[in-house]
Amino acid sequence: MGHAMDDVNYMLVWIAVQGLSPDKALAALEMEFLESAEAREVPGWPDFLNRRDFHDRIFMGQLPGNWLLLFGNLDEEQKDLLLQLARFGPAFAGDISRIGNYAEGRAYKDGKEAWSVDYDLESRRGGELLLVEGKLPANLAAIVAGAHTAEAEGRGSDIGVDVLFEVPGALSKAICDFSPHEDPPEGFRWSMLQRIGGEPEPTERRGFFARLFGRG
């Protein structure tokens, strides 16, 4: 595994819902699979950095343990859309921004937020960078405690790893076997979604990477 995905995941939004079928998710989102050989059941991970047509698009893939993962380089409106899926089963939602040094994770039960963690370097310099709301299960609380210990000991700093920033991803990994800081599970395949009938023609609104690098 390792940190190969960090090179392309400057910004990522995701939600994993246990027991949710692809068909039910598509119906709830009013979306369908893009019928393209290069965007359906593709192994590995989407190349967000080099494929501008992947920006602002939602992707889907199956994780071990009957978890359905939906993800993408998405805006707030699309993020809110994915959160609607939390009503269908136990869910974990997260997002990271390596540009803004921000990461958060939220667990849902019966459609309601059970607990959350968030890391914000820009807003909390000199203070507590990682905040926890609610009571985490013991095994997950141990991950948070271990990260604080590692941070206090300076572990990871020599290779440029911020252990507190990676806590939401580590919690996601423990829950549904997906972390934005690691390669996807073996055998993972992704498919791109589109609105039913196809996506509208591009407008002046540009994706996150286009705005960041001044492209488009």
Buried (B, 14 or more C-beta within 10 A) or exposed (E): EEBEBBEBBBBBBBBBBBEBEBEBBBEBBEBBBBEEEEBEEBEEBBEBEEBBEBBBBBBBBBBEEEBBBBBBBBBEEBBEBBBEBBBBBBBBBBBBBBEEBBBBBBBBEEEEBBBBBBBBBEEBEEEEBBEBEEEBEEEBBEBBEBBBEBBEEEBBEEEEBBBBBBBBBBBBBBBBBBBBBBBBBEEBEBBBBBEEEEEEEEEEEBBBBBEEEEEE
